[in-house]
Each structure stands twice: as C-alpha cells, then as structure tokens.
Amino acid sequence: MADSVLPYGRQTIDDDDIAAVADALRGDFLTTGPTVEAFERAFAETVGARHAVACANGTAALHLAMLALKVQPGEVVIAPSITFLATANCARYVGADVIFADVDPASGLMTPETLAAALERLAGRRLRAVLPVHLRGDACELPALEALAGRHGAVLVEDAPHALGTTATFGNAAETIGDVRHSAMATFSFHPVKTIATGEGGMVTTNDAALAERLRTLRSHGMTRPPGADPWWYEMSEPGFNYRLPDILCALGLSQLRKLPAFAARRRALAAAYIEALAPLAPLVTPAATPPWSDPVLHLMTVLIDFDRAGLSRRAVVEGLRARGVGSQVHYIPVHSQPYYRGLYGEPSLPGAEAWYARCLSLPLYPGMADGDVGRVVDALRETLRL
C-alpha cells in the first residue's frame, strides 16, 4: 500500500479561512447573526440570483425547496436515477412520489428525451417539480427541460451541488448555474469535497421573493414575528425545521467564496490536463462527455471504463489504483435500484443509468493537487489496466 493516497476530492483550507472562523468565534454571534446574511448576499451576487438562503446542508436545501413549493402527498417529482440519494429522498420527505428519469449514458445527465420518457409514466398524477442534476459540474439542457416541465404545470428545481462556477450558453445567452433563469430554485452543497467548503452547509437560490421568505421561515422552525409585535413574540403557522447554518460556518463560506475564481481556474486546468493525458487510453477509458453548451467547473473527474474489455472488475481497478496511491469513487449507484425504491415502485428499465453505472469511476480532482498528480493518476490507471 502506498504511504500517501490521493483522495478523489478534498477541501482546500488556508490560513485566511482559519482566521475568518476565528474572527467569527470572537464575535457576538455564533449563529443567526450578520455573517449569515453577508454570506447569502455574496453568494447571490456570485451566481446572479436575486435571493440566496443558507441552510444546514445540501439535503436540507432540497427538502426546503419541496416545502417551499408545498409539494403534497400523491403528487409527483421527477429526478434522474444517477444522483445522490437526497435528490429523490427530498420528495419522499413530503410524501410525494418519485418517477426516475433515465440519463445519457455518456454524460450521466437527464436529457429532454429521458425526461419526456419519464413524463409518459405520470399516469394522470399531478407533476409538481423536475429536479435536473448538474452531474459532475456539467450543465443540463435547462431551456428544453423547463419547457417540458412547464407543459405539465411543473417547475424545475436545479440540484446543483456539483456545479458552482459552471456556466452554460443556450442560444447566444451566457448563463451561470444558480442564476435560476429557467427554474424556481437551485440548491447547493458545501460539503468538504465540493467546490467551496463550510464543513457542512447548503444554499438555495431563487428569484422569487415570496419563495425566499418561505425558505427562511421554514429553515427556522416555521417561526415568524409579525410587524409591531412584542420583541419576544413569535408565531408558527406551520412546522418548520432547524435547518439554520451558523455564523461560524458562514464565515468560512465567505472566505472560501472569495477564492472561487482561483478554485474554478485550478479545477479547469486539472480537467484539461486529464483530458490530454487520458487520450492515449481511448477507447478503453474515456472522460465523461461534456455537452456543447456546458463550460463546467468540474466537481468530479469521471471516466468511463470498459471493464469487460479490460478483463478486470471495477473492484480490481479500484484496489489496483489504491495500491498505487490513488483513491477513486463511484458516482453513483442508480437510485431506482435501491431496496427502498424497488419496494415502492419496482425497477423500471433505465438502460442509460445502468450503462453509466457499469462504466463510471471518479478520479482525484481538487485544487490542492500538485501539477504532477494528474500524470501520477493516469500512470497508475494505465498500470492497473495493463496498458
């Protein structure tokens, strides 16, 4: 076993981040203070949205989005099968049903075609939301997905934890993921492996002031204080949750957000180096496909490997890489195949998701990687595959 293993992702924390948290610890507010609002304002400005609402984590962001839309039991949310569990689970938290959409087997993304196929399984039920996932950091085809959802009276909620900093060009218009031009809301995560880190943390962006106010109320137990009420007074018209993000973590988020341009540039440079270094391994190994409209800040460097042709199982490749000092991960096991969802809905035929899962493997990608680490990773992959 190598002494030092490159993880597939990790946070980049510098002295200025530590100083920002220390300053917050010395301040008057550890939670529900002014640093929360400062982080929200800075994030909204960064992505070009009118409102940003901080919360405890990316899963809480998705749950709050469902609550803000008042999604009800018996209604339907469509999510791609290739995603983390939370994308589907947020619908179940409010009692809604999930229809799983297939994905493009080369990119892992929900497409207009796979959404249209999922819509055929509505069976007369009311569709409330479609949750496209900007997998790895690549942008979904938002205008086409918005149009399809709109025909059924539904909205998009972008699941965007992978895509902070990603831009897309639809027609002649350049857009930033999170500006919510095509969606009701977009959700983000600040888990340590994401583009910026707060330890745990999440954000919801929206251009709808009423939704923003509802998100803020629901993240804090559903409490409100009517204008002119006594200073100790609060009212609860419906139960909310304790999904607040404390000032300590928002201070870290603010410091990290200031470095987003540098983080994005480094991730783009590392991704470009990977694409060049991986080219000789084709067709056995190919990078996941990037749609023509997407200019991603990749969260994940996912490659597609023909394990059958290589004569090796994925486990053998993962173990071979680790023995050579390289960590890896799988993103993701199709959610529709999980025991809970099989028990609810059976197992729909989603060949794109199955094909993606059969080949995908995520290699190390994070700003703290050294210039030579990409070559080290690709050499380890070549040796493991005996190329």
KETIKE-914858 format. One record per residue (C-alpha): residue in one letter; residue number from 1; x, y, z. Coordinates in pm, 1 decimal. Layout:
! KETIKE-914858
PT | a | NUM | X | Y | Z;
...
This chain:
! KETIKE-914858
PT | m | 1 | 0.0 | 0.0 | 0.0;
PT | a | 2 | 132.2 | 343.2 | -90.3;
PT | d | 3 | 212.8 | 572.8 | 202.2;
PT | s | 4 | 10.9 | 861.0 | 60.2;
PT | v | 5 | -317.2 | 809.8 | -123.1;
PT | l | 6 | -464.4 | 1090.0 | -333.7;
PT | p | 7 | -833.9 | 1112.3 | -237.9;
PT | y | 8 | -1091.6 | 1162.8 | -511.3;
PT | g | 9 | -1174.3 | 1500.0 | -353.7;
PT | r | 10 | -1092.5 | 1710.9 | -50.7;
PT | q | 11 | -1127.3 | 2061.2 | 88.9;
PT | t | 12 | -868.3 | 2336.2 | 46.5;
PT | i | 13 | -842.3 | 2529.1 | 374.0;
PT | d | 14 | -587.7 | 2810.3 | 404.1;
PT | d | 15 | -478.7 | 3036.9 | 687.5;
PT | d | 16 | -722.6 | 3308.0 | 579.7;
PT | d | 17 | -1011.2 | 3059.0 | 614.2;
PT | i | 18 | -897.4 | 2969.3 | 964.6;
PT | a | 19 | -864.2 | 3337.9 | 1051.2;
PT | a | 20 | -1217.4 | 3406.8 | 925.6;
PT | v | 21 | -1361.9 | 3135.8 | 1150.2;
PT | a | 22 | -1153.3 | 3257.1 | 1445.8;
PT | d | 23 | -1288.2 | 3609.1 | 1394.1;
PT | a | 24 | -1643.2 | 3473.8 | 1398.3;
PT | l | 25 | -1571.8 | 3283.2 | 1719.3;
PT | r | 26 | -1454.7 | 3606.2 | 1880.6;
PT | g | 27 | -1766.8 | 3791.7 | 1767.0;
PT | d | 28 | -2103.2 | 3836.5 | 1930.8;
PT | f | 29 | -2290.5 | 3583.9 | 1714.4;
PT | l | 30 | -2208.8 | 3217.9 | 1663.6;
PT | t | 31 | -2540.4 | 3162.9 | 1486.9;
PT | t | 32 | -2835.4 | 3360.8 | 1340.1;
PT | g | 33 | -2614.3 | 3667.7 | 1313.5;
PT | p | 34 | -2497.5 | 3909.2 | 1042.9;
PT | t | 35 | -2243.2 | 3675.0 | 885.5;
PT | v | 36 | -2527.0 | 3454.7 | 761.1;
PT | e | 37 | -2681.2 | 3742.9 | 568.1;
PT | a | 38 | -2339.6 | 3850.3 | 439.7;
PT | f | 39 | -2273.4 | 3501.5 | 301.9;
PT | e | 40 | -2617.5 | 3491.0 | 141.7;
PT | r | 41 | -2570.4 | 3829.3 | -26.2;
PT | a | 42 | -2225.8 | 3738.5 | -156.1;
PT | f | 43 | -2346.0 | 3402.0 | -287.7;
PT | a | 44 | -2647.0 | 3553.3 | -464.3;
PT | e | 45 | -2422.6 | 3810.1 | -628.7;
PT | t | 46 | -2172.7 | 3543.1 | -732.9;
PT | v | 47 | -2428.1 | 3330.6 | -918.2;
PT | g | 48 | -2651.0 | 3615.9 | -1034.6;
PT | a | 49 | -2965.3 | 3530.7 | -836.9;
PT | r | 50 | -3184.9 | 3780.5 | -651.7;
PT | h | 51 | -3201.6 | 3576.5 | -332.2;
PT | a | 52 | -2990.5 | 3311.7 | -158.3;
PT | v | 53 | -3094.8 | 3129.7 | 159.0;
PT | a | 54 | -2830.7 | 2945.1 | 359.7;
PT | c | 55 | -2915.4 | 2620.3 | 534.6;
PT | a | 56 | -2761.3 | 2326.1 | 716.0;
PT | n | 57 | -2658.1 | 2112.0 | 417.6;
PT | g | 58 | -2745.1 | 2023.5 | 60.9;
PT | t | 59 | -3009.9 | 1771.4 | 165.4;
PT | a | 60 | -3180.0 | 2035.0 | 379.1;
PT | a | 61 | -3171.0 | 2266.8 | 77.1;
PT | l | 62 | -3362.2 | 2012.4 | -130.5;
PT | h | 63 | -3611.3 | 1943.0 | 149.1;
PT | l | 64 | -3672.5 | 2315.7 | 197.1;
PT | a | 65 | -3730.3 | 2352.5 | -177.1;
PT | m | 66 | -4003.4 | 2087.9 | -166.3;
PT | l | 67 | -4159.7 | 2251.6 | 140.4;
PT | a | 68 | -4144.2 | 2597.0 | -15.8;
PT | l | 69 | -4329.6 | 2468.6 | -322.6;
PT | k | 70 | -4587.5 | 2299.0 | -94.5;
PT | v | 71 | -4542.0 | 1964.9 | -268.5;
PT | q | 72 | -4811.4 | 1730.9 | -136.3;
PT | p | 73 | -4858.6 | 1356.2 | -85.9;
PT | g | 74 | -4977.9 | 1189.2 | -404.5;
PT | e | 75 | -4807.9 | 1445.3 | -627.9;
PT | v | 76 | -4501.9 | 1357.7 | -837.2;
PT | v | 77 | -4144.2 | 1475.7 | -859.6;
PT | i | 78 | -3914.6 | 1354.5 | -1138.9;
PT | a | 79 | -3546.1 | 1300.7 | -1063.1;
PT | p | 80 | -3267.8 | 1128.6 | -1257.4;
PT | s | 81 | -3159.2 | 789.7 | -1129.6;
PT | i | 82 | -2790.7 | 886.0 | -1147.1;
PT | t | 83 | -2757.4 | 1115.7 | -848.7;
PT | f | 84 | -2707.8 | 1104.2 | -473.9;
PT | l | 85 | -2995.9 | 963.7 | -268.9;
PT | a | 86 | -3105.9 | 1306.6 | -141.9;
PT | t | 87 | -3238.4 | 1418.6 | -481.7;
PT | a | 88 | -3512.4 | 1158.0 | -466.8;
PT | n | 89 | -3548.1 | 1138.9 | -90.1;
PT | c | 90 | -3648.5 | 1506.5 | -63.5;
PT | a | 91 | -3972.5 | 1423.6 | -244.6;
PT | r | 92 | -4042.3 | 1134.3 | -11.5;
PT | y | 93 | -3987.3 | 1359.2 | 292.4;
PT | v | 94 | -4304.4 | 1548.1 | 193.2;
PT | g | 95 | -4496.5 | 1236.5 | 87.9;
PT | a | 96 | -4466.1 | 1283.9 | -288.6;
PT | d | 97 | -4391.6 | 1005.0 | -532.9;
PT | v | 98 | -4075.9 | 987.3 | -740.0;
PT | i | 99 | -4054.0 | 896.1 | -1106.5;
PT | f | 100 | -3696.3 | 820.1 | -1204.0;
PT | a | 101 | -3572.2 | 955.0 | -1535.5;
PT | d | 102 | -3303.4 | 782.0 | -1735.8;
PT | v | 103 | -2979.7 | 960.4 | -1829.6;
PT | d | 104 | -2744.0 | 994.7 | -2122.5;
PT | p | 105 | -2501.8 | 703.4 | -2074.4;
PT | a | 106 | -2206.6 | 915.3 | -2189.8;
PT | s | 107 | -2265.2 | 1219.0 | -1963.9;
PT | g | 108 | -2486.4 | 1086.9 | -1683.9;
PT | l | 109 | -2724.1 | 1381.6 | -1734.0;
PT | m | 110 | -3101.2 | 1393.2 | -1758.3;
PT | t | 111 | -3192.0 | 1497.7 | -2113.2;
PT | p | 112 | -3510.9 | 1625.7 | -2278.2;
PT | e | 113 | -3555.1 | 1276.9 | -2424.8;
PT | t | 114 | -3520.6 | 1096.1 | -2093.4;
PT | l | 115 | -3749.2 | 1348.6 | -1922.7;
PT | a | 116 | -4011.0 | 1300.3 | -2196.3;
PT | a | 117 | -3997.6 | 923.5 | -2137.2;
PT | a | 118 | -4043.0 | 976.0 | -1763.3;
PT | l | 119 | -4339.9 | 1205.2 | -1824.8;
PT | e | 120 | -4513.3 | 918.4 | -2004.0;
PT | r | 121 | -4524.6 | 736.9 | -1666.9;
PT | l | 122 | -4723.2 | 1008.7 | -1488.1;
PT | a | 123 | -5045.0 | 808.7 | -1527.8;
PT | g | 124 | -5266.4 | 1109.8 | -1461.5;
PT | r | 125 | -5092.2 | 1220.0 | -1142.5;
PT | r | 126 | -5001.9 | 1585.8 | -1084.0;
PT | l | 127 | -4640.0 | 1671.4 | -1158.1;
PT | r | 128 | -4504.3 | 1943.9 | -928.3;
PT | a | 129 | -4131.2 | 1958.1 | -994.9;
PT | v | 130 | -3849.9 | 1821.5 | -1209.5;
PT | l | 131 | -3506.5 | 1801.5 | -1045.0;
PT | p | 132 | -3230.1 | 1805.8 | -1307.6;
PT | v | 133 | -2888.5 | 1727.0 | -1157.8;
PT | h | 134 | -2584.2 | 1906.6 | -1297.3;
PT | l | 135 | -2379.2 | 1591.2 | -1256.5;
PT | r | 136 | -2001.4 | 1629.9 | -1209.7;
PT | g | 137 | -2043.0 | 2003.3 | -1279.0;
PT | d | 138 | -2177.0 | 1980.9 | -1634.0;
PT | a | 139 | -2495.6 | 2174.6 | -1700.9;
PT | c | 140 | -2817.3 | 2008.1 | -1810.2;
PT | e | 141 | -3008.2 | 2147.5 | -2109.3;
PT | l | 142 | -3219.4 | 2376.3 | -1892.5;
PT | p | 143 | -3437.2 | 2559.4 | -2150.6;
PT | a | 144 | -3562.9 | 2233.9 | -2303.9;
PT | l | 145 | -3622.9 | 2074.6 | -1962.3;
PT | e | 146 | -3805.9 | 2388.1 | -1845.7;
PT | a | 147 | -4033.3 | 2376.6 | -2150.0;
PT | l | 148 | -4124.0 | 2011.5 | -2095.5;
PT | a | 149 | -4194.3 | 2061.0 | -1725.2;
PT | g | 150 | -4397.3 | 2373.2 | -1797.1;
PT | r | 151 | -4629.9 | 2184.9 | -2029.4;
PT | h | 152 | -4734.1 | 1980.8 | -1727.4;
PT | g | 153 | -4766.7 | 2280.4 | -1495.3;
PT | a | 154 | -4442.4 | 2197.4 | -1311.4;
PT | v | 155 | -4121.5 | 2386.5 | -1235.8;
PT | l | 156 | -3755.0 | 2296.1 | -1231.9;
PT | v | 157 | -3555.9 | 2277.2 | -909.4;
PT | e | 158 | -3190.6 | 2251.1 | -1008.3;
PT | d | 159 | -2982.7 | 2014.6 | -796.1;
PT | a | 160 | -2653.6 | 2199.4 | -839.4;
PT | p | 161 | -2406.9 | 2098.2 | -562.4;
PT | h | 162 | -2156.6 | 1985.0 | -828.7;
PT | a | 163 | -2183.3 | 2295.7 | -1044.1;
PT | l | 164 | -2081.0 | 2605.9 | -850.1;
PT | g | 165 | -1892.2 | 2822.5 | -1100.8;
PT | t | 166 | -2021.8 | 2638.5 | -1406.9;
PT | t | 167 | -2151.9 | 2848.8 | -1694.0;
PT | a | 168 | -2365.7 | 2749.8 | -1991.4;
PT | t | 169 | -2456.6 | 2907.8 | -2323.2;
PT | f | 170 | -2806.2 | 2845.9 | -2456.7;
PT | g | 171 | -2853.6 | 3015.9 | -2790.9;
PT | n | 172 | -2647.6 | 3333.9 | -2758.5;
PT | a | 173 | -2708.2 | 3382.9 | -2385.9;
PT | a | 174 | -2432.0 | 3301.5 | -2137.4;
PT | e | 175 | -2570.6 | 3193.7 | -1802.2;
PT | t | 176 | -2435.9 | 3093.6 | -1461.9;
PT | i | 177 | -2566.3 | 2787.3 | -1283.9;
PT | g | 178 | -2760.1 | 2917.6 | -985.9;
PT | d | 179 | -2897.6 | 3228.3 | -1155.9;
PT | v | 180 | -3228.6 | 3038.2 | -1180.6;
PT | r | 181 | -3332.8 | 3180.7 | -1516.5;
PT | h | 182 | -3506.6 | 2853.1 | -1600.8;
PT | s | 183 | -3603.6 | 2723.4 | -1257.4;
PT | a | 184 | -3789.4 | 2811.2 | -941.0;
PT | m | 185 | -3486.3 | 2733.7 | -725.4;
PT | a | 186 | -3135.4 | 2588.8 | -735.9;
PT | t | 187 | -2974.1 | 2404.0 | -446.9;
PT | f | 188 | -2606.9 | 2382.7 | -349.0;
PT | s | 189 | -2389.9 | 2194.0 | -100.9;
PT | f | 190 | -2071.8 | 2298.2 | 76.4;
PT | h | 191 | -1959.6 | 1951.7 | 185.1;
PT | p | 192 | -1576.6 | 1926.2 | 204.8;
PT | v | 193 | -1538.2 | 1765.5 | -139.3;
PT | k | 194 | -1745.8 | 2034.9 | -313.1;
PT | t | 195 | -1606.0 | 2342.5 | -488.9;
PT | i | 196 | -1620.5 | 2552.1 | -172.0;
PT | a | 197 | -1648.7 | 2402.9 | 175.8;
PT | t | 198 | -1811.9 | 2500.4 | 503.8;
PT | g | 199 | -1778.1 | 2153.2 | 661.0;
PT | e | 200 | -2149.9 | 2101.2 | 616.3;
PT | g | 201 | -2375.3 | 2359.7 | 460.6;
PT | g | 202 | -2616.4 | 2435.3 | 181.6;
PT | m | 203 | -2780.3 | 2718.2 | -11.2;
PT | v | 204 | -3098.4 | 2770.6 | -210.2;
PT | t | 205 | -3111.0 | 3043.1 | -474.0;
PT | t | 206 | -3429.2 | 3186.6 | -620.3;
PT | n | 207 | -3554.4 | 3495.5 | -799.7;
PT | d | 208 | -3891.8 | 3476.1 | -624.6;
PT | a | 209 | -3911.6 | 3695.1 | -312.9;
PT | a | 210 | -4207.1 | 3500.4 | -171.9;
PT | l | 211 | -4022.4 | 3169.1 | -208.4;
PT | a | 212 | -3714.4 | 3320.5 | -43.3;
PT | e | 213 | -3919.3 | 3438.3 | 253.7;
PT | r | 214 | -4084.7 | 3099.7 | 286.1;
PT | l | 215 | -3745.8 | 2924.3 | 273.2;
PT | r | 216 | -3614.1 | 3146.1 | 553.6;
PT | t | 217 | -3919.0 | 3080.5 | 768.5;
PT | l | 218 | -3913.5 | 2705.2 | 716.6;
PT | r | 219 | -3541.3 | 2675.0 | 796.5;
PT | s | 220 | -3610.9 | 2816.2 | 1144.8;
PT | h | 221 | -3899.5 | 2609.7 | 1286.0;
PT | g | 222 | -4161.9 | 2798.2 | 1085.0;
PT | m | 223 | -4139.0 | 3094.0 | 1325.9;
PT | t | 224 | -4235.6 | 3447.0 | 1225.9;
PT | r | 225 | -4266.2 | 3777.3 | 1415.8;
PT | p | 226 | -4549.6 | 3999.6 | 1290.6;
PT | p | 227 | -4468.8 | 4369.6 | 1233.3;
PT | g | 228 | -4508.8 | 4567.3 | 1555.0;
PT | a | 229 | -4520.7 | 4257.5 | 1776.5;
PT | d | 230 | -4354.7 | 4248.2 | 2116.8;
PT | p | 231 | -3982.6 | 4171.5 | 2088.5;
PT | w | 232 | -4021.6 | 3829.2 | 2248.8;
PT | w | 233 | -4322.5 | 3731.5 | 2039.8;
PT | y | 234 | -4321.0 | 3466.5 | 1768.8;
PT | e | 235 | -4585.7 | 3271.6 | 1584.6;
PT | m | 236 | -4579.2 | 2942.5 | 1396.2;
PT | s | 237 | -4835.4 | 2895.3 | 1120.7;
PT | e | 238 | -4685.7 | 2560.7 | 1016.9;
PT | p | 239 | -4399.9 | 2343.8 | 1146.9;
PT | g | 240 | -4057.6 | 2410.6 | 1004.7;
PT | f | 241 | -3716.8 | 2263.9 | 1079.5;
PT | n | 242 | -3393.6 | 2366.8 | 1246.2;
PT | y | 243 | -3201.8 | 2390.7 | 918.8;
PT | r | 244 | -3001.9 | 2703.1 | 1003.8;
PT | l | 245 | -2636.7 | 2748.1 | 902.8;
PT | p | 246 | -2439.3 | 2912.5 | 1186.3;
PT | d | 247 | -2227.8 | 3225.6 | 1152.5;
PT | i | 248 | -1911.3 | 3024.5 | 1218.2;
PT | l | 249 | -1964.5 | 2817.8 | 904.1;
PT | c | 250 | -2088.2 | 3115.5 | 703.9;
PT | a | 251 | -1762.5 | 3293.1 | 788.7;
PT | l | 252 | -1576.2 | 3000.3 | 636.0;
PT | g | 253 | -1812.6 | 3008.1 | 338.2;
PT | l | 254 | -1747.7 | 3377.7 | 277.9;
PT | s | 255 | -1372.2 | 3322.1 | 286.2;
PT | q | 256 | -1399.5 | 3025.5 | 50.6;
PT | l | 257 | -1631.9 | 3212.6 | -186.4;
PT | r | 258 | -1369.9 | 3484.0 | -232.8;
PT | k | 259 | -1139.1 | 3212.6 | -369.6;
PT | l | 260 | -1395.7 | 3064.9 | -608.4;
PT | p | 261 | -1230.4 | 3217.1 | -918.9;
PT | a | 262 | -896.9 | 3059.8 | -824.2;
PT | f | 263 | -1059.0 | 2727.6 | -734.6;
PT | a | 264 | -1250.5 | 2726.8 | -1064.0;
PT | a | 265 | -941.0 | 2805.8 | -1269.7;
PT | r | 266 | -744.8 | 2529.7 | -1099.6;
PT | r | 267 | -1020.2 | 2271.7 | -1149.4;
PT | r | 268 | -1048.9 | 2366.7 | -1516.6;
PT | a | 269 | -671.9 | 2339.3 | -1564.1;
PT | l | 270 | -658.8 | 1998.0 | -1395.9;
PT | a | 271 | -954.5 | 1873.7 | -1602.1;
PT | a | 272 | -784.4 | 1987.1 | -1923.9;
PT | a | 273 | -465.3 | 1807.6 | -1819.2;
PT | y | 274 | -664.7 | 1492.0 | -1752.4;
PT | i | 275 | -832.1 | 1500.7 | -2092.9;
PT | e | 276 | -494.5 | 1530.6 | -2263.9;
PT | a | 277 | -330.9 | 1259.4 | -2052.2;
PT | l | 278 | -622.5 | 1017.4 | -2090.3;
PT | a | 279 | -641.5 | 1045.5 | -2470.7;
PT | p | 280 | -398.0 | 756.7 | -2537.7;
PT | l | 281 | -613.1 | 524.4 | -2321.8;
PT | a | 282 | -915.9 | 554.3 | -2552.8;
PT | p | 283 | -1140.1 | 373.3 | -2629.4;
PT | l | 284 | -1088.0 | 160.3 | -2317.3;
PT | v | 285 | -1101.4 | 473.6 | -2098.4;
PT | t | 286 | -1282.3 | 795.0 | -2195.0;
PT | p | 287 | -1375.4 | 1104.6 | -1993.9;
PT | a | 288 | -1745.3 | 1158.3 | -1932.0;
PT | a | 289 | -1897.8 | 1361.4 | -2211.8;
PT | t | 290 | -1947.2 | 1737.2 | -2178.7;
PT | p | 291 | -2247.1 | 1879.8 | -2367.8;
PT | p | 292 | -2164.3 | 2155.1 | -2618.4;
PT | w | 293 | -2347.6 | 2425.2 | -2418.5;
PT | s | 294 | -2166.6 | 2349.7 | -2091.2;
PT | d | 295 | -1847.5 | 2516.3 | -1965.6;
PT | p | 296 | -1807.5 | 2328.2 | -1639.1;
PT | v | 297 | -1610.8 | 2379.9 | -1324.0;
PT | l | 298 | -1589.2 | 2007.9 | -1265.8;
PT | h | 299 | -1651.7 | 1875.2 | -918.1;
PT | l | 300 | -1580.7 | 1519.5 | -1036.1;
PT | m | 301 | -1332.7 | 1387.2 | -1290.9;
PT | t | 302 | -1535.1 | 1088.1 | -1401.0;
PT | v | 303 | -1405.6 | 844.1 | -1659.6;
PT | l | 304 | -1593.8 | 564.0 | -1831.2;
PT | i | 305 | -1401.6 | 236.3 | -1839.0;
PT | d | 306 | -1485.8 | -72.5 | -2045.1;
PT | f | 307 | -1415.9 | -314.8 | -1761.1;
PT | d | 308 | -1523.5 | -617.3 | -1966.9;
PT | r | 309 | -1278.6 | -534.1 | -2242.6;
PT | a | 310 | -1006.5 | -472.3 | -1984.4;
PT | g | 311 | -1072.3 | -813.1 | -1831.3;
PT | l | 312 | -1090.6 | -658.4 | -1483.4;
PT | s | 313 | -1371.4 | -591.1 | -1241.2;
PT | r | 314 | -1425.7 | -237.1 | -1118.0;
PT | r | 315 | -1327.7 | -353.3 | -770.2;
PT | a | 316 | -998.1 | -482.6 | -903.7;
PT | v | 317 | -931.6 | -147.5 | -1069.2;
PT | v | 318 | -1023.9 | 47.1 | -753.7;
PT | e | 319 | -795.0 | -173.9 | -545.2;
PT | g | 320 | -516.5 | -155.5 | -804.6;
PT | l | 321 | -532.5 | 223.7 | -806.0;
PT | r | 322 | -529.4 | 240.8 | -427.6;
PT | a | 323 | -225.7 | 13.8 | -412.3;
PT | r | 324 | -56.4 | 270.9 | -635.9;
PT | g | 325 | -157.3 | 563.1 | -412.7;
PT | v | 326 | -468.9 | 678.1 | -598.2;
PT | g | 327 | -815.6 | 697.3 | -446.0;
PT | s | 328 | -1133.8 | 676.1 | -651.4;
PT | q | 329 | -1510.5 | 666.9 | -605.9;
PT | v | 330 | -1827.2 | 568.5 | -791.5;
PT | h | 331 | -2088.5 | 836.5 | -872.6;
PT | y | 332 | -2348.0 | 689.3 | -847.8;
PT | i | 333 | -2532.1 | 366.1 | -782.4;
PT | p | 334 | -2865.1 | 419.0 | -965.1;
PT | v | 335 | -3115.4 | 535.5 | -704.3;
PT | h | 336 | -3400.3 | 343.4 | -864.6;
PT | s | 337 | -3216.5 | 20.1 | -778.9;
PT | q | 338 | -3205.9 | 91.2 | -404.2;
PT | p | 339 | -3410.8 | -155.0 | -194.5;
PT | y | 340 | -3644.4 | 117.0 | -63.8;
PT | y | 341 | -3735.0 | 241.5 | -411.0;
PT | r | 342 | -3757.3 | -107.7 | -559.4;
PT | g | 343 | -4007.1 | -189.2 | -285.6;
PT | l | 344 | -4214.8 | 117.0 | -370.0;
PT | y | 345 | -4205.4 | 121.0 | -746.7;
PT | g | 346 | -4044.2 | -196.0 | -875.6;
PT | e | 347 | -3746.8 | -149.4 | -1102.0;
PT | p | 348 | -3810.7 | 48.5 | -1421.6;
PT | s | 349 | -3597.1 | -11.7 | -1727.3;
PT | l | 350 | -3341.4 | 271.0 | -1737.2;
PT | p | 351 | -3067.6 | 144.6 | -1967.9;
PT | g | 352 | -2876.7 | 472.7 | -1977.3;
PT | a | 353 | -2839.8 | 477.8 | -1599.3;
PT | e | 354 | -2732.9 | 114.2 | -1591.9;
PT | a | 355 | -2477.8 | 168.7 | -1868.6;
PT | w | 356 | -2337.0 | 473.4 | -1689.1;
PT | y | 357 | -2309.5 | 286.8 | -1360.3;
PT | a | 358 | -2143.0 | -12.7 | -1525.6;
PT | r | 359 | -1852.4 | 202.1 | -1650.1;
PT | c | 360 | -1811.1 | 507.6 | -1427.5;
PT | l | 361 | -1520.4 | 579.6 | -1195.3;
PT | s | 362 | -1425.0 | 916.3 | -1044.9;
PT | l | 363 | -1055.6 | 1003.7 | -1023.7;
PT | p | 364 | -892.4 | 1261.8 | -792.9;
PT | l | 365 | -981.1 | 1623.6 | -866.8;
PT | y | 366 | -935.7 | 1910.6 | -620.6;
PT | p | 367 | -743.9 | 2240.9 | -623.2;
PT | g | 368 | -473.7 | 2122.1 | -385.5;
PT | m | 369 | -344.8 | 1862.3 | -630.3;
PT | a | 370 | 12.3 | 1918.3 | -747.6;
PT | d | 371 | 88.2 | 1970.5 | -1115.8;
PT | g | 372 | 234.5 | 1621.2 | -1145.3;
PT | d | 373 | -56.1 | 1445.2 | -978.1;
PT | v | 374 | -261.5 | 1410.8 | -1296.4;
PT | g | 375 | 22.7 | 1219.9 | -1460.8;
PT | r | 376 | 60.9 | 1010.3 | -1147.2;
PT | v | 377 | -308.1 | 917.3 | -1154.4;
PT | v | 378 | -314.6 | 833.6 | -1525.6;
PT | d | 379 | 6.5 | 629.9 | -1497.8;
PT | a | 380 | -146.9 | 434.8 | -1210.2;
PT | l | 381 | -461.0 | 373.4 | -1416.7;
PT | r | 382 | -253.9 | 260.2 | -1715.5;
PT | e | 383 | -53.2 | 19.3 | -1499.8;
PT | t | 384 | -364.3 | -116.6 | -1331.2;
PT | l | 385 | -533.0 | -177.9 | -1667.1;
PT | r | 386 | -206.9 | -328.1 | -1800.0;
PT | l | 387 | -198.3 | -91.0 | -2097.6;
